[in-house]
C-alpha cells in the first residue's frame, strides 16, 4: 500500500470514528390516531409522513432493513404506543456502535403541561410532550401525561446515543416542538376548506385530552437510559417544526399537484430540500426555509388570526450531512439573501460581523440545484441588514433563484491586533467574526513576547482589554507557561474584543419587555439586585459567602434570540445561554402579564476577582435560523467551537436590540 493510500485510509477511519462498518439507522414514528381521545383530535398525515420520510432516506442510502417504522395505518408497522416507542429506542441504542448515524423522527401531536418533576424548567414553565397513540389526559394534580413522551425523556435518549459516539439527527414535525429535546396554550386542531383540501393543526391543549379510557393502569414503561452527564452535542443536529408556543399545519402537498396528499409541512419540505443534494445541515435547513414562503402566504390568507410556525434548528449545522463527523465543512456563516432588481439584501448586518467594503462570496442556486458563484463587495451595512450589488456574471439568472452569501474573511475591525517579533501560537480556533492578526506597534492591541522555555508574556496595550486582566498583571502583562496557554489567552482576548464591539453597537437600543437583572444572594435570600444595563459591576461586588445569579425575563410578546457570555478572572470565556452548545439560543415568548423567565447561576464569578458579562438579545425573525451574533463560544480549552448557528434579523426590527456589557473591576473583597 502506498503512503498516499495509507493516508486516505486513515482519513476515512477518522471520519467514521474508526469504525469501518458504520451504519445509518432510523426510527420513524407517526401518530395519526389517539385511541383514547375524540376523533376530532386525530390527524391524517403522520402515516403519510413516515412513508415519505422512509422513501427519502432509502434514496439517501439507508438500507430498508435499518429503517424502523411505528405508525398506525401503515402495513407491517408496529403501533406507535408509548411503550412500543421506548422499546424501539432501546433496541436502536443497543444496536448502535461508535461511528454510526441515527435519525429519530416523530410526526404527530405535541402539547405542553406543567411538570414540576423536571430538573430543567422551561422559561415559560411548561414542558413539551409528544403524544403517543395511547395518550390520556392528566388527573387533577397535573404533571406528565400518560402515553406522552416528555422532552426530558427525549433528551436522555439523545444523550445516550451521543455517549456511544453516534451522530443523532432529530426531526420533530409537531407543534410546541422547539424545546422537545430539553426537557399562551396551543390552539385546538382546526379543519378548514373543502374535504379534499382541508388544513389541520398539530396542537392540542392538555386540558382537551380526556383522562378516561381503559381503567387498567398503563403497562410499565421501558426503562430510560441512565442520564449521561457532560456529553457534548458535537455530533447532533435537530429540526423542529415550530417554536414552543406555536402549532404547525398538515395539508395537501405539493400545493395544487394532482398527486398531493396530506403531509406535515416540515416533513414535506425536508424531503424536497434533500433532493437538492445539500452538503451540510445548514444547506438543508436553508433549503427547507426556502420552501415555506408560498405555503405560509396562503395559510396567512386563510387563518389571519393564527401565528404560523417558524421552524427551528439546533446543533452543529456546518457538519457534512449524513456523516458521523465533528469537523465542520466551513467555519464561516452563511446568510440567505433576497434579490430585488440589481441588489441583494442580507438579513444580517453589523451585529453579525459585517462591515462595508467586505468581500463576500455569493452563491445562486437554480431550480435544478446547480449553483453559480461569484465574488462581490458589501456596499452598505446597518445593525441588522446589509446590501450589495448582484455581480454582473450572475445578473441574468432567473428571479426565482435562491441566494446566499458567505464572507471571504473576518472583518478587520473585529480582529485582535498582535505585535510580535516571533511566531504566534498555532492552532487558534475562533468563531466568526473574531480573529487574530499581526500588527505594528501603533495599531496593536496586544504585544506577544516569547520567553522560550519560560513560556511567554502577553502585554495588553488596549485599555479596554487591560481592564479585564488579572490583578497585578497590567505592569508586566499576562505570563503564560506554554504555547497552549497562550493560545487560550489569545482566543479569549479576541472574543472579548468582539464582545465589547457588540455591546457598543447595541448600547442605545431598546427591546421593549425584555429585562436582565443581576442578583447577589446568600443561601436563603436576595441581598442586592440591579438591572444589567443600569449598573456598574462594582455596585454589585461579591463578598465571601455570596454568589451571583442572572434573571432574564422576556415579556416582549415575541420569541427572542439571546446570548449571554461571561469572561472569568482567568480570561476564560463562559457560555451562560445557551448553556449546552448543541442547543439553539431562541428564548421562549412571554407577555408583560406572563413573562417567560429563567435564572442562571454564575459560579465562576468570585469575590474579589475581575469579570465581564455580555447580554445581547433581539426579536427572533419568523422562519429563520437562530443567531449567535458571533458571541457563541465553547469553553476556551476546547480546540474547536462545536456550534455555529447564525441567522437573520429583519431591517424593520434593527433598533429592537438589548445589549449590555457588565464589568467587575479588580476590587478587593471586604
N, C-alpha and C positions, 0 to 999 in steps of 0.2 A: 504494500500500500504506500503510495507516495505521501510526502509531507502535506501536500495540499488536500489530498483525500482524507488524511487523518484529521486535519484541521476542520474540514467540513463536517465530518462525523462528530467531532467534539462540539461544534456549534449546534448541531441538531440535538444532541443529547442535552446540552444546556437549555435549549429552548423548550424541551419537553420535560424538564425536571429530572433528566437522567433516566427516564422510563421510555424505552424504545417502543413499548406496546401500549402507549397512551390511548385511551378510548374516549369517545364522545357519547354521552348518555343524556337522556332527557326524561323528565316526569311531567306529563301534561294532564292537568286537572280541569274539567269543565263541569259546572253545576248549573243545570237548567231548571231542575225541579226541586223544590223544597217540600218534601212529602209531608211534613208536619205543619205546613203553612197553607193559607188560602192560595188557590191557583192564580189569583190576581197578582201575587208576588213572584210568580215563576217567570223565567226568562226563556227566550227562544234560541239565542245564538251560541251559548257556550259549547254545545255539541258540535256546531259548525266550526267554532274557533279552534278546538283541539284538532280536528281533522285537517283544517287549513295549515295549522302550525306543524302537524306531523308531516304533511306533504312538503312543506317548506324545508324542514330540517333534513329530510331524506335527500332533497335536491342539493343541500349543502354538504352532503357526505355522511350523514348519520346512518348507521345501519338500522334497518327497520326493527330488528330484534332488540335494539338498545333504546328504543323509544317506548316508554310505558304510558298507556292512556287510561285514565279513570274518568269516566263520563257516563251520564245517563243518555240513552238513545243512540249509543254508538255500538255497533255489533262487535262482540268479542271483548268489550272493555268492562272492567270491574266498576261497580257503582261507587261514586265519589262520596262515600260516607266518611265521617271524621276518623274513625278507627282505621279504615282502609287507607286513607291518605297517609296517616302516620306510619302505618306498616310499610307502605311503598317507599316513603322517605327513608325508613330504617334499612330496607333492602338495598336501596340505591347507595346509601352510605357504606354499607358492608361491602358492596361490590367495588366501590371506588378505590383507586390506588393513586399514589403520588404521580402527578403529571396529567391526570385525567381532566376532562372538561364535562361539566354538568349544567344542564339548563333546567330550571324549576319554573314552571308556567302554571298560572292559575287564572281562570276565567269564571266570573260569576258575581254574586252579590257581595258587597262589603258593607259593614256597618260599624258604628262606634258606640262604646259603652264606657262607663266609669269603672275602672278596675284598680282598686286600692292595693292589690297584691303586687303590682308591677314595681320593680326597682327603679326603672327609668320612667318618670312621669312626663307625658307629653305637655307642651306649653299650654294647650287648651284643656288639659285634664282628662282627655278621652283616649281610650285605647281602640285600635283598629282590629277588627275581626273579619276573617274570611268565612263565609257561611257554607258549610258542607251540606250535603243532601239531607241529612237528618237533623239540621239545626232546629233548636227550640228557643223560646224567649227566656229571659231571666225571671227569677222569682222576685219578691218584693225587696230583697236585700241587694239586688243588682249584681254587679260583678261579671265574670266571664260567662259567655253563652254556652250552654250545652250544644255540642255539634258545631261550635265555632272554633276556628284555629286562630289563636292570638298572635299579634305582632311579635311579642317576645318569644313565642314558640318558634316562629319562622326564624328569628334571629339566632336562636340556639342551634337549629338545624344548619343554617348557613355557616355559622362559626365552626360547627363540627366538620363540615366539608373543607373549609379553609384550613383547619388544623391538620388535615391529611394532605395538604398541598394540592387540592383540587380547585380548579377555576370554576366559579359559580356565576352564571348569568341568570338573574331572576326577572320574570316579567309578570306583572300583576295587572290584568285587564279587569279591574274592579273599581268601584267608587271608593272614596276615603283611602286611597291607595298609598299616598306618599310616605306614610310612616309605617307601612305594613311590615317592614323588616326590623323595626326597632321597638320595638316594643309597642255655631248655629247648626243644627242637626240636618242630616241629609234629607232631601225631599223624597216622597214616595215614588214608586215606579209610575210611569205615565205613558199611556198609549195616545197616539195622535196620527191623523191621516187615515187613508183607506187601508183595508186589511192587507193589501199587497205592498204597502209602503209605510207601515207603522214604525214609530220610534219608541223604544223603551229605555228607561234609565236604570242603571245598575246601582241603586241605592235605596236602602230601607232604614227607617228609624228603628232603633232597638225596641221601642215600645210597640211597634207594629207586629212584632213577632209573637205568635201565640206560644204560650208556655204549655198548652195542652198537647196531647198526643199519647202514645203508648205510656201506660202508667208505670211500666217497669223501669228501673233505673238504667241509664245508658251503660253499655258494657265498659269495662276498664280500658283506658286508652293505652296505646303503645307508649312505653316509657320514652321520655325525651332524652336526647343525648346529654351528657354532662356538659355544663357550661364551660366553654373553652376561653379562659381569661387571657387577655393580652394578645390575641391572634390578630395581626394586622390584615386589613382588607386590601392587600396588594393585588390579589387575583380575584377581583369581584367587580361586577357591573350589574346594575338593576335599572329596569324601565318600569315606570308606574303610569297608569292611565290618567291619573288626576292627582291633584293636591288633596290634603287630608279632609278639607271641608267640601269637596266637590263631588259631583256624580258624573259618570261617563255614559255615553249612549251606545246602544246597539241599533243598527238599521241596515237596510239592504245596501250592500256594497259589492262592486263599484257602483256608484250612483248612475242610474239610467241605463245600466247594462242589462241585456236580456237574460243573462245567467246570474244576475245578482241574487244573493240570499242573505238572510240576517247574519251579521258579523259584529263583533266588537270593533270599535273604531281603531283602537291601538293595535289589536291583532292584525287587522287587515293592513294597516299602514306599515307594520314591521315586515309582513310578508312581501308587500310591494317594494319596500325600500331595499330588502335583501336581494332583489333581482338586479339592482344596480351594482352589485359586487363591491360593497364598501370595504375599505381597507382597515378601518378602525371602528370602534364602537361609537366614537364621536361622529364619524361619517354616517353611520347607520342612524343615529338619533337625529342628526340634522336632516337626513332623508325622510324620516318619519314626520318631523315638523313641517317639511315642505309639502306634505300631502294633506295637512289639516285645513288650511285656509278655505278652500271651496266648500268643504263639508261644514265647517263651523259657520261660514256665512249663511248657508242655507238653514242651519239649525237656529241661528240667531233670529232669522225672519219668522220662524215657526214658534220659537219659545223665547220671546223678547224679555221675559222676566227671569230667565234662568242664567246663572253663571255657568258657562260651558267649560269643559275640562281643559286643564293645562298639563300635558304630560311632563313628568319629572324624571331625570336620570341622575344616578349617582354612581360612584366608583371611579376607577381609572379609565376614563373614556378614550385615552390615547393609545391603549394597548391594541395589538393586532387582533382582529375578530376571529372567534372560534379557535383560539390558541391558548395554551397554558403558558403564559409568559408574564413577566413583571416589568420588562423594559419597554417603555413607550416607543412608538414609531416616531413621535415628534414631541418635543417639549415646548413648542410654541403654540399659542392659541389659534383657533380657527373661528372666525366670526362670519355669520351669514350676512349677506348684503342684499339690498333691493335696488333694482335699476329703474331710473326714471330718465328717459332720453339718453343723454350722453354722460350721466352721472351715476355713481354708485354711492348709496348711503349705508354706512355701517352702523349697526346698533351697538356701538361701543365707542368709547372716547378717552378723555384724559384719565378718568378713574380706572381705566383698564390698561393703561400704559401706552397709549398712543400719543404722538406729538406731530404737529405739522411738519411736512417735509420728509417724513419717514418713508423708507422704501418698503413696498408691500408686494406680495405675490398674489395675483388674482386668478381664481380658478372658476371657469364657467363650465357647468355640467349640462350637457344636452339631454334631450328626452330619451335617447338610447343609451345613456350612461357614459358616453365618450366625454372626456374632459379636455378643455383647451386652457392653456395657462399663458400668462404674460406678467410683466412687472409694471408697477405704477408707483406714484408718489402721492402721499396724503396731502390734500390741499387745505383741509380745514378740520379742526378737532375742538369739540365742546366737551363738557363734562361727560355726557353720556352718548354722544353721537359723533360721527365723523363723515367726511365726504371726500371723494376723489373722482377723477375723470375715468371713464371707461377707456382702457388702452385702445389705440387705433386698430390693432390686429384683432381685437375682439368686438369691434363696434358693429359688425354686420350680423352678429349672432341673433337668433330669434329672441323676442321679448320673453318667451316662456322659459328661457334658460334659468336655472338656479345658479346663484353666485355665492362665492365665499372668498374670504381674504385672510391671509396669514402674514404677519410681519417678517421681513427678511432678517431682522436682527433686533436686539434690545435697544430701547431709546437711550440716547446719550445722556439725557438729563437725569435718568434714574440710576446711572452707573456709579458704583463706588470707585473713586479715582485713587489709585495707589501709586506712590512714589517708591521705587525700589532700584537698588543697584545690582540686585541678583534676581534669579528666577523666583517667581511667586509659587506658593504651594500648588501642586496639581490636583486634579480630581474635584474641582469646585462644582457643586450641584445646586442650582438656584431655579426657582420658579420665575417665569417671565412676569414682570419686566426687569427684575433685579439682575444686576450683572456686575462684574469686576473688570476694570480696565486700568492699564498703566497710564500715568500722567506725570507731567513735570511738577516741580516743586510748587509753583504758584497756583496750580489748579488742584493739587492733591487734597483729598480728604484724610488720607492715612499715609504714613511712611512705614515701610516694612524694612527692618534691619535684621539681616541674617546673622545669628551669633554662632553658627557652626554647630558643634556638638552640644552647646548650651541651649540650643533652640533658636529663639528669635524674639523680636520685640516689635509690637505694633504701636506706633506713636500717633495719637489721634490729633490731627491738625484742624479738623472741623469742630467748632464749639458745640454744635448740635449733637454730634456723635460723642464728644468727650463727656457730655452731661450724663450719658448712660453708662460710663465706665465705672469700674470698681473703686472703692476707697483707696486713696493714695496712689492711684495709677497714673493720674494726669501728668505729673512732672516727668516720669521716666517712661511712660507708656505701659502697655499690657504685655507682660513677659509670658511667652508660651514655651512649653517643654519640647515640642517637636512639630513637624510639619502637619500632622493630623490635627493637633490642637489649633494650629494657625489657620488651617482650612476651615474649621468650625467657626473660629472667630471672624474670619473674613466674610463667610456666608451670613453670619448673624448681623454684622455691620452693614453689609449690602442690603439685606432685607430691612434693617432698621431705617436706612436712608429712604427706601421706597415708602415705608410706613409713614415716615414723617411727611413725605410729599403728599400722600393720601390725606392725612389729617389736615394739611394746609389747604388742599383743594376743597375739602368738604366743610371747612370750619364755619362758613357763613350760611350753609344750607340748613333746611328745616325739614323734618319728616313728621308731619302732624300725627299725634297719637302715639309716637314711639318714645320710649324713655329708657335710660340705663342709669342705675343707681348703684354706687359702691357703698357697701355696708361694712362696718367694723363691729365684730361680735366677740363675745366670750362664750362660755359653754352654754349659756342659758338665754341671752338676750342680745338685741342690737344696741350697741353703745353709741355709735355715731354713724351718720349716713349723709351722702350728698350726691347730687346729680353729677355724672361724669363730666358733662360739658361745663359745669358751673363752678368747679372747684380745682384747686391745685393739690397735687398729691401730698404735699407737706401738711395740709389741713387734716388729712386722714392717716397720719403716720401711725404705725402699729407699735404697741408696747408689748412687752413679754406677756404671754398668755392670751394674746388677742389674735384673731385671724380675719382675713378679708374675704368677702363674697360679693359677686356681681349679680344684681337682679335686673333682668331685662323684661320689659313689658311692651307688647305690641297691641295698641288699641286703635291702629290706623284704619281698620276696616278692610285691609288687604294683606296678602302674604308679603313677606319681605325677604330679601337676600341679605344675610347677616354674616359678618366675620368679626370675631373677637380674638385678638392675638396679643400675647404678652411677651416681654423680654425680662428675664430674671437678672439677678445680681451678677451672674457669671456671663451674661450676654447670650444665653441660650434662649431661643425662641420657643414659646409655649403656646400650643394651639388650644384655645378655650372653647370656641364654637366655630365650625363643627369639631367636637372632641375626637371622634373617630374619623380619620382621614379618608375612610371609604364612604362617608355619609355626605349627602347633599347639605348645603348650607341654607336651604329655604326654611325660614321660620314661619310657624303657622299664623294664620289670620286671627285677629281678635278685634273687638269693638271697644269703645270707651266704657260701655256698660259692663262688658265681659271681656277684659283683655286676656290675650294669651301671654303667659309669663313663664319664666324659667330662671332658676337660681343656679349660679355656677361658683364652685369653690375655686379659690386661687391659692393652693397650698404652697406654691413656690414664692409667694410674696412674704418676705420675712421682716421682722422688726430690725430697724437699723440698717437696711440694705436698699440700694437704689433699684428701681424697676420702672418699666413702662407698660402701658396697656392701651391698645388701639381698639376702638369700637367703631364699626362702619356699617351702615345699613342703607338700602334703597328699596323702593317698591319693586316687587317682582313683576316682570312683564309676562303676560299670558303667553303660553306656548313658546317658551324659551328655556335654555339651559340655565341653571343657577350660575351665579358669578361670584368669584372669589377675589376680584379686584387685584390679583397678584399678591394677596396677603395670606393666602392659604399656605401652610408650611408643615412639613414633617418636623419631628424633633431634630435639632441641629446635628445630632450624632448620626442621623440616618443618612446613608450615602446618596440616596436618590429620593426625590419627592414622589409620593405614591399617588397623589390626586391632583389632577389639573382640570377642573371643571370650570369653564368660563362661559358666560352667556352675554346677555344684551340688556340694554336699557333704552326705553323709548325717548326720543328727543323731548316730548312734551312733559316728561317727568324728570328732566335732568336736574331741576332745582330741588326736587324732593330727595334729599340725602341727609343722613345723620353721620357726622364724623367727629371723633374726639380722641385726642392722644393725651392720656393722663400720665404724668411723670412724677415719680417719687425721687427727690434729691437724696444725696448721701448724708442723711441726718444721723445723729447718734440717738439711740433709743433711750428714753428717760429711765 
